[in-house]
Amino acid sequence: MMRGWINTINLTCFLLLCILFMFVFVASAADETEVYVEPSAIVVKPGASFSFTVTCIPSQPMKSFELQLAYDPSVFHVNSIAEGTIFQSYQPGNTFFSEGSIDNTTGQVTKIFDLILGSGNVSESGSFIS
């Protein structure tokens, strides 16, 4: 009889620990910043131009970002990088954007960044680049 209670207590403690870990995991996952590419897939004809956007949903206020892109240069080339909308609430001249360095030989765009000059930050989602 005592052995049955001990097994029940062990199982109950195990289940409570599992539930606790699930809540900790869900709470920490909710605090992560999301960055994604839109559209997630696209079909284009050879030689045709297309564009995409890198979008961010920040989990906390931010005032700057740095971004690098890597791609297969045998599939496509990057022509240009444009500033996104994430800092659009600031007047022109109050942000500093770098479209980075495009290298279509290696398939990399490095040193892309944007920052708010002076005080301020954003918490709303928006695009980093397009």
DOLO-965190 format. One line per 2 residues: number of its first residue (from 1); for each residue x, y, z of N, C-alpha, C. Coordinates in nm, 2 decimals. Layout:
NUM> X,Y,Z,X,Y,Z,X,Y,Z; ...
END
This chain:
1> 0.08,-0.12,0.00,0.00,0.00,0.00,0.09,0.13,0.00; 0.19,0.13,0.08,0.28,0.24,0.09,0.35,0.26,-0.04
3> 0.39,0.15,-0.11,0.46,0.16,-0.23,0.38,0.23,-0.34; 0.25,0.21,-0.34,0.16,0.27,-0.44,0.15,0.42,-0.42
5> 0.15,0.46,-0.29,0.15,0.61,-0.26,0.28,0.67,-0.31; 0.39,0.61,-0.28,0.52,0.66,-0.32,0.53,0.68,-0.48
7> 0.48,0.58,-0.55,0.48,0.58,-0.70,0.39,0.70,-0.74; 0.27,0.72,-0.68,0.18,0.82,-0.71,0.24,0.96,-0.69
9> 0.31,0.97,-0.57,0.38,1.10,-0.54,0.49,1.13,-0.64; 0.57,1.02,-0.67,0.68,1.04,-0.77,0.62,1.08,-0.91
11> 0.52,1.02,-0.95,0.46,1.05,-1.08,0.40,1.20,-1.07; 0.34,1.23,-0.96,0.28,1.37,-0.95,0.39,1.47,-0.95
13> 0.50,1.45,-0.88,0.61,1.54,-0.88,0.67,1.55,-1.02; 0.69,1.44,-1.09,0.74,1.44,-1.22,0.65,1.52,-1.32
15> 0.52,1.50,-1.31,0.43,1.58,-1.39,0.43,1.73,-1.36; 0.44,1.76,-1.23,0.45,1.90,-1.20,0.58,1.97,-1.25
17> 0.69,1.89,-1.24,0.81,1.95,-1.30,0.80,1.96,-1.45; 0.74,1.87,-1.52,0.72,1.88,-1.66,0.64,2.01,-1.69
19> 0.53,2.03,-1.62,0.45,2.15,-1.64,0.52,2.27,-1.61; 0.60,2.27,-1.51,0.68,2.39,-1.47,0.78,2.42,-1.59
21> 0.85,2.32,-1.64,0.95,2.34,-1.75,0.87,2.39,-1.87; 0.75,2.34,-1.90,0.68,2.39,-2.01,0.65,2.54,-2.00
23> 0.61,2.59,-1.88,0.58,2.73,-1.86,0.71,2.81,-1.87; 0.82,2.76,-1.82,0.94,2.84,-1.83,0.98,2.85,-1.98
25> 0.97,2.74,-2.05,1.00,2.74,-2.20,0.91,2.84,-2.27; 0.78,2.83,-2.25,0.69,2.92,-2.32,0.71,3.06,-2.28
27> 0.74,3.09,-2.15,0.77,3.23,-2.11,0.89,3.28,-2.18; 1.00,3.20,-2.19,1.12,3.25,-2.25,1.10,3.26,-2.40
29> 1.03,3.17,-2.46,1.01,3.18,-2.61,0.93,3.31,-2.64; 0.84,3.35,-2.55,0.76,3.47,-2.58,0.84,3.60,-2.57
31> 0.96,3.59,-2.51,1.05,3.71,-2.49,1.15,3.72,-2.60; 1.15,3.63,-2.71,1.25,3.63,-2.81,1.20,3.73,-2.92
33> 1.30,3.80,-2.98,1.27,3.88,-3.10,1.26,3.79,-3.22; 1.16,3.82,-3.30,1.14,3.74,-3.42,1.19,3.82,-3.54
35> 1.27,3.76,-3.63,1.32,3.82,-3.75,1.29,3.71,-3.86; 1.23,3.76,-3.97,1.19,3.67,-4.08,1.20,3.74,-4.21
37> 1.20,3.66,-4.32,1.21,3.71,-4.45,1.07,3.70,-4.52; 1.02,3.81,-4.59,0.90,3.80,-4.66,0.92,3.84,-4.81
39> 0.87,3.77,-4.90,0.80,3.64,-4.89,0.90,3.53,-4.85; 0.84,3.42,-4.79,0.93,3.31,-4.74,0.97,3.23,-4.86
41> 0.90,3.23,-4.97,0.93,3.16,-5.10,0.88,3.24,-5.22; 0.96,3.24,-5.33,0.92,3.31,-5.45,0.97,3.24,-5.57
43> 0.90,3.24,-5.68,0.94,3.18,-5.80,0.95,3.29,-5.90; 1.07,3.30,-5.97,1.09,3.40,-6.07,1.16,3.34,-6.19
45> 1.14,3.40,-6.30,1.21,3.36,-6.42,1.35,3.40,-6.42; 1.44,3.32,-6.49,1.58,3.36,-6.49,1.60,3.50,-6.55
47> 1.68,3.58,-6.48,1.71,3.72,-6.52,1.61,3.82,-6.47; 1.50,3.77,-6.41,1.39,3.86,-6.36,1.44,3.92,-6.23
49> 1.39,4.04,-6.20,1.42,4.10,-6.07,1.31,4.07,-5.97; 1.34,4.07,-5.84,1.25,4.05,-5.73,1.30,4.12,-5.61
51> 1.21,4.13,-5.51,1.25,4.20,-5.39,1.20,4.12,-5.27; 1.26,4.14,-5.16,1.22,4.08,-5.03,1.24,4.17,-4.92
53> 1.18,4.15,-4.81,1.19,4.23,-4.69,1.23,4.15,-4.57; 1.32,4.20,-4.49,1.36,4.13,-4.36,1.29,4.21,-4.25
55> 1.20,4.14,-4.19,1.11,4.21,-4.09,1.14,4.16,-3.95; 1.12,4.25,-3.85,1.15,4.23,-3.71,1.03,4.26,-3.62
57> 1.00,4.17,-3.53,0.91,4.19,-3.42,0.99,4.19,-3.29; 1.03,4.31,-3.24,1.12,4.31,-3.12,1.05,4.27,-3.00
59> 1.12,4.20,-2.91,1.07,4.16,-2.78,1.09,4.27,-2.67; 1.18,4.36,-2.70,1.21,4.47,-2.61,1.25,4.60,-2.69
61> 1.24,4.71,-2.64,1.28,4.83,-2.71,1.42,4.82,-2.77; 1.43,4.87,-2.90,1.56,4.87,-2.96,1.59,5.01,-3.03
63> 1.72,5.04,-3.05,1.75,5.16,-3.11,1.85,5.14,-3.22; 1.89,5.01,-3.25,1.98,4.99,-3.36,1.97,4.84,-3.40
65> 2.03,4.81,-3.51,2.04,4.67,-3.55,2.16,4.66,-3.65; 2.22,4.54,-3.66,2.32,4.51,-3.76,2.28,4.38,-3.82
67> 2.30,4.36,-3.95,2.25,4.25,-4.03,2.35,4.21,-4.13; 2.36,4.08,-4.16,2.44,4.03,-4.27,2.36,3.93,-4.34
69> 2.38,3.92,-4.47,2.31,3.83,-4.56,2.41,3.73,-4.63; 2.37,3.61,-4.64,2.45,3.51,-4.72,2.36,3.44,-4.81
71> 2.40,3.42,-4.93,2.32,3.36,-5.04,2.41,3.29,-5.14; 2.35,3.21,-5.23,2.42,3.14,-5.33,2.43,3.23,-5.45
73> 2.55,3.28,-5.48,2.57,3.38,-5.59,2.54,3.31,-5.73; 2.54,3.18,-5.74,2.51,3.12,-5.87,2.36,3.12,-5.90
75> 2.28,3.15,-5.80,2.13,3.15,-5.81,2.08,3.30,-5.83; 2.13,3.39,-5.76,2.09,3.53,-5.78,2.20,3.63,-5.73
77> 2.19,3.75,-5.77,2.27,3.86,-5.73,2.19,3.97,-5.66; 2.25,4.03,-5.56,2.19,4.14,-5.49,2.23,4.27,-5.57
79> 2.13,4.35,-5.60,2.15,4.48,-5.67,2.16,4.59,-5.57; 2.07,4.59,-5.47,2.07,4.71,-5.38,2.00,4.66,-5.25
81> 2.03,4.74,-5.14,1.97,4.72,-5.01,1.91,4.86,-4.98; 1.78,4.86,-4.93,1.71,4.98,-4.90,1.67,4.98,-4.75
83> 1.67,5.10,-4.69,1.63,5.11,-4.55,1.49,5.07,-4.53; 1.46,4.99,-4.42,1.32,4.95,-4.39,1.24,5.05,-4.32
85> 1.14,5.00,-4.26,1.04,5.09,-4.19,1.05,5.10,-4.04; 1.14,5.01,-3.98,1.13,5.00,-3.83,1.16,5.13,-3.76
87> 1.24,5.22,-3.82,1.27,5.35,-3.75,1.20,5.46,-3.82; 1.09,5.44,-3.90,1.03,5.54,-3.98,0.96,5.65,-3.90
89> 0.94,5.63,-3.77,0.88,5.73,-3.69,0.97,5.84,-3.65; 1.10,5.82,-3.68,1.20,5.93,-3.65,1.22,6.01,-3.78
91> 1.23,6.14,-3.76,1.25,6.24,-3.87,1.37,6.20,-3.95; 1.37,6.23,-4.08,1.50,6.21,-4.16,1.61,6.28,-4.10
93> 1.73,6.22,-4.10,1.84,6.28,-4.03,1.86,6.24,-3.89; 1.76,6.18,-3.83,1.77,6.13,-3.69,1.81,5.98,-3.69
95> 1.83,5.92,-3.80,1.88,5.78,-3.81,2.00,5.78,-3.90; 2.08,5.67,-3.88,2.20,5.65,-3.97,2.19,5.51,-4.02
97> 2.17,5.50,-4.16,2.16,5.37,-4.22,2.28,5.34,-4.31; 2.33,5.22,-4.31,2.43,5.17,-4.40,2.37,5.05,-4.48
99> 2.37,5.06,-4.61,2.32,4.95,-4.69,2.42,4.84,-4.70; 2.54,4.86,-4.64,2.63,4.75,-4.63,2.72,4.74,-4.75
101> 2.79,4.63,-4.76,2.89,4.60,-4.87,2.84,4.47,-4.94; 2.80,4.49,-5.07,2.75,4.37,-5.14,2.87,4.31,-5.22
103> 2.88,4.18,-5.20,2.98,4.10,-5.27,2.91,3.98,-5.34; 2.88,4.00,-5.47,2.81,3.90,-5.55,2.90,3.78,-5.59
105> 3.03,3.79,-5.57,3.12,3.69,-5.59,3.12,3.58,-5.48; 3.12,3.63,-5.36,3.11,3.53,-5.25,2.97,3.51,-5.20
107> 2.87,3.59,-5.24,2.73,3.57,-5.19,2.71,3.63,-5.05; 2.76,3.74,-5.03,2.75,3.80,-4.89,2.72,3.95,-4.90
109> 2.64,4.00,-4.81,2.62,4.14,-4.79,2.65,4.16,-4.64; 2.75,4.24,-4.61,2.80,4.26,-4.47,2.78,4.41,-4.44
111> 2.79,4.43,-4.31,2.79,4.56,-4.25,2.66,4.64,-4.28; 2.55,4.58,-4.28,2.42,4.65,-4.29,2.38,4.69,-4.15
113> 2.35,4.82,-4.13,2.31,4.86,-4.00,2.22,4.98,-4.01; 2.15,5.00,-3.90,2.06,5.13,-3.89,2.06,5.16,-3.74
115> 2.06,5.29,-3.71,2.05,5.32,-3.57,1.99,5.46,-3.55; 1.92,5.48,-3.44,1.86,5.60,-3.40,1.97,5.69,-3.34
117> 1.99,5.81,-3.40,2.08,5.91,-3.34,2.02,5.98,-3.22; 2.09,5.99,-3.11,2.03,6.05,-2.99,1.94,5.96,-2.91
119> 1.85,6.01,-2.84,1.77,5.93,-2.75,1.65,5.87,-2.83; 1.59,5.77,-2.77,1.47,5.71,-2.83,1.50,5.57,-2.87
121> 1.39,5.49,-2.89,1.39,5.36,-2.93,1.25,5.32,-2.98; 1.24,5.20,-3.04,1.11,5.15,-3.09,1.08,5.01,-3.03
123> 0.96,4.99,-3.02,0.91,4.86,-2.97,0.81,4.79,-3.07; 0.77,4.87,-3.18,0.68,4.82,-3.27,0.75,4.74,-3.38
125> 0.68,4.65,-3.45,0.74,4.57,-3.56,0.76,4.66,-3.68; 0.85,4.62,-3.77,0.87,4.69,-3.89,0.98,4.61,-3.97
127> 1.01,4.66,-4.09,1.12,4.60,-4.17,1.25,4.66,-4.14; 1.35,4.57,-4.14,1.49,4.62,-4.13,1.54,4.67,-4.26
129> 1.52,4.59,-4.37,1.56,4.63,-4.50,1.46,4.57,-4.61; 1.48,4.63,-4.73,1.40,4.57,-4.84,1.49,4.58,-4.96
END
